[in-house]
């Protein structure tokens, strides 16, 4: 049973509704992520995933330590995955391609990581496994729609066409990160 109250609909709620009507499945992160029983995901991560514009990613090296490579990136949550579009030659893509598919993810918005003085490290965090899924046309379409809704006011008019063109010509790739046990 759903209860409605008289209130102003937030932009986020409106965009989620619009995305749902367009065929994009955007489940509340708390519903999806709470199902991942046994995973060591920070309790604050699902709420942060719903509200944050950025995630911070660093690959996990073969010896189990974090890489010194970090990045703040746009993302969207669909199901139990976080989706990221990145240039093919960047370390995010190359790490996954070389088998370094585990990554530490922090969820929050602390600006450019180099200027954050490590503040992003206090954000909700979890380990994830990344994979290239650029050849999944449905995932690409859903991701671009979801990002278009999420980043409509943050420059999607410029970056959306770049992401789409890059994914089509192979200069950009779609990565999916799913939480894993630590």
C-alpha positions as CSV (number, residue, x, y, z in Angstrom):
1,X,0.0,0.0,0.0
2,X,1.4,3.4,-1.0
3,X,0.4,6.5,1.0
4,X,0.5,9.9,-0.7
5,X,0.8,13.1,1.1
6,X,0.5,16.7,-0.1
7,X,4.0,17.8,-0.7
8,X,6.2,19.4,-3.4
9,X,7.8,16.7,-5.5
10,X,11.6,17.0,-5.4
11,X,13.6,17.2,-8.6
12,X,15.2,13.9,-7.8
13,X,11.8,12.2,-7.3
14,X,10.5,13.7,-10.5
15,X,13.6,12.5,-12.5
16,X,13.3,9.0,-11.0
17,X,9.6,9.0,-12.1
18,X,10.6,10.2,-15.6
19,X,13.3,7.6,-15.8
20,X,10.9,4.8,-14.8
21,X,8.4,5.9,-17.4
22,X,11.2,5.8,-20.1
23,X,12.1,2.2,-19.2
24,X,15.1,2.9,-17.1
25,X,15.0,0.8,-13.9
26,X,16.2,3.0,-11.0
27,X,15.5,1.1,-7.8
28,X,16.2,2.9,-4.6
29,X,19.7,1.9,-3.7
30,X,18.7,0.9,-0.2
31,X,16.3,-1.7,-1.6
32,X,19.0,-3.3,-3.8
33,X,22.0,-2.9,-1.6
34,X,20.3,-4.2,1.5
35,X,19.7,-7.5,-0.2
36,X,23.5,-8.1,-0.5
37,X,23.6,-10.2,2.7
38,X,27.0,-11.0,3.9
39,X,28.8,-8.2,2.1
40,X,30.7,-5.6,4.2
41,X,29.1,-2.5,2.7
42,X,29.0,0.5,5.0
43,X,25.5,1.0,6.4
44,X,25.6,4.5,5.1
45,X,26.4,3.5,1.5
46,X,22.9,2.9,0.2
47,X,21.6,6.3,1.2
48,X,24.8,7.9,-0.1
49,X,24.4,6.2,-3.4
50,X,20.9,7.6,-3.8
51,X,22.0,11.2,-3.1
52,X,25.6,11.5,-4.2
53,X,26.8,12.8,-7.6
54,X,30.2,11.3,-7.3
55,X,32.0,8.1,-6.3
56,X,35.7,7.8,-5.7
57,X,37.5,4.7,-7.1
58,X,40.9,3.1,-6.6
59,X,42.0,-0.3,-7.9
60,X,43.2,-2.9,-5.5
61,X,46.6,-4.2,-6.5
62,X,47.5,-7.9,-6.7
63,X,49.1,-7.7,-3.2
64,X,45.7,-6.5,-1.7
65,X,46.8,-2.9,-1.2
66,X,45.1,0.2,-2.7
67,X,46.6,1.7,-5.8
68,X,47.7,5.3,-5.6
69,X,45.4,5.9,-8.6
70,X,42.2,7.6,-7.5
71,X,39.4,9.4,-9.3
72,X,36.1,11.0,-8.6
73,X,33.6,10.0,-11.3
74,X,30.0,10.3,-12.3
75,X,28.1,7.1,-11.9
76,X,24.6,5.7,-11.8
77,X,23.1,2.9,-9.7
78,X,21.0,0.3,-11.6
79,X,20.1,-2.8,-9.7
80,X,23.1,-3.9,-7.6
81,X,25.7,-2.3,-9.8
82,X,27.3,1.1,-10.1
83,X,27.9,2.0,-13.7
84,X,30.8,4.3,-14.9
85,X,31.7,5.5,-18.3
86,X,35.4,6.2,-18.8
87,X,38.0,6.6,-21.5
88,X,39.3,3.3,-22.7
89,X,43.0,4.1,-22.0
90,X,42.5,5.3,-18.4
91,X,43.7,3.2,-15.4
92,X,40.1,2.4,-14.4
93,X,39.6,0.5,-17.7
94,X,43.1,-0.8,-17.9
95,X,43.1,-2.2,-14.4
96,X,40.0,-4.2,-15.0
97,X,41.3,-5.3,-18.4
98,X,44.6,-6.6,-16.8
99,X,42.7,-8.6,-14.1
100,X,42.9,-6.0,-11.3
101,X,39.2,-6.0,-11.2
102,X,38.8,-5.4,-7.4
103,X,38.4,-1.7,-6.4
104,X,37.7,0.3,-3.3
105,X,34.7,2.7,-3.8
106,X,33.8,5.6,-1.6
107,X,30.5,7.3,-2.0
108,X,30.1,11.1,-1.5
109,X,31.0,14.4,-3.1
110,X,34.2,15.9,-1.9
111,X,35.3,17.5,-5.1
112,X,38.5,16.7,-7.0
113,X,40.2,14.0,-5.0
114,X,43.6,15.7,-5.2
115,X,42.2,18.8,-3.5
116,X,40.0,16.9,-1.0
117,X,43.0,16.3,1.4
118,X,41.8,12.7,1.7
119,X,38.3,13.7,3.0
120,X,36.7,11.2,0.6
121,X,38.2,8.4,2.7
122,X,35.7,9.3,5.4
123,X,32.8,8.6,3.1
124,X,30.7,5.3,3.1
125,X,32.9,2.7,1.4
126,X,32.9,-0.9,0.1
127,X,34.9,-3.2,-2.1
128,X,33.6,-4.0,-5.5
129,X,34.5,-6.0,-8.6
130,X,34.6,-4.2,-11.9
131,X,33.9,-5.6,-15.3
132,X,33.8,-4.2,-18.8
133,X,30.3,-4.4,-20.2
134,X,30.5,-2.1,-23.2
135,X,29.2,-4.8,-25.5
136,X,25.9,-5.0,-23.6
137,X,23.8,-2.6,-25.7
138,X,20.9,-2.6,-23.2
139,X,23.2,-1.7,-20.3
140,X,24.8,1.1,-22.3
141,X,21.3,2.5,-23.2
142,X,20.0,2.2,-19.6
143,X,23.2,3.8,-18.2
144,X,23.1,6.8,-20.6
145,X,19.4,7.4,-19.8
146,X,20.0,7.2,-16.1
147,X,23.1,9.5,-16.2
148,X,21.1,11.9,-18.4
149,X,18.5,12.1,-15.8
150,X,20.9,12.3,-12.9
151,X,23.3,14.9,-14.4
152,X,20.9,17.0,-16.4
153,X,22.0,20.1,-14.6
154,X,25.7,19.2,-14.4
155,X,26.8,19.4,-18.0
156,X,25.1,16.3,-19.5
157,X,24.3,18.3,-22.6
158,X,28.1,18.4,-23.3
159,X,29.2,15.0,-21.8
160,X,26.2,12.9,-22.8
161,X,27.0,13.0,-26.6
162,X,30.7,12.5,-25.8
163,X,29.9,9.4,-23.7
164,X,27.5,8.0,-26.4
165,X,30.0,8.6,-29.3
166,X,32.9,7.2,-27.3
167,X,31.0,4.1,-26.3
168,X,30.0,3.6,-30.0
169,X,33.6,4.0,-31.3
170,X,35.4,2.2,-28.5
171,X,37.2,5.2,-27.1
172,X,35.1,5.0,-24.0
173,X,34.0,1.9,-22.1
174,X,31.2,1.1,-19.7
175,X,32.3,-0.4,-16.4
176,X,30.0,-2.0,-13.9
177,X,31.1,-2.3,-10.2
178,X,29.3,-4.7,-7.9
179,X,30.0,-5.0,-4.1
180,X,32.0,-8.0,-3.0
181,X,32.9,-9.5,0.4
182,X,36.1,-8.1,1.9
